Amino acid sequence: MGVNGGAAGCDTIKPHHATGEQYLLSGITIIWTMIRITAVARGEVQGVGYRYFVTGCARAAGVNGYVKNQPDASVLMVAEGERAALDAFVRMVKAEGDGVIRVDALTVTLGEASGEFAGFGVKW
């Protein structure tokens, strides 16, 4: 038997409620930090299926949030997830090599995750 009744050779993961940090009882620290990005894409991004493209990117990357057209012809994205997943999402939404969508500029701002999203969708 392992620590706290776990399988032999496995330690139990305990949450640290104040920081959201997770730690193994053996003293090895693993941190899962959820963060939020707010991104604005400019270019040929409205009227070309970009919001649906972004939704597919979000699902592939495993992030939650939404995408929405803006009155200034840009597209707003709000996404939450782990850093690696968000990095992958940002790489994908650049739509490099797409024959119709053209992202000329992508501004990304980091923030604190709220956990308010369950999935990813298009907002109107």
Secondary structure, 3 states (H helix, E strand, C coil): CCHHHCCCCCCCEEECCCCCCEEECCCCEECCCEEEEEEEEEEECCCCCHHHHHHHHHHHHCCEEEEEECCCCCEEEEEEEEHHHHHHHHHHHCCCCCCCCEEEEEEEEEEECCCCCCCEEEEC
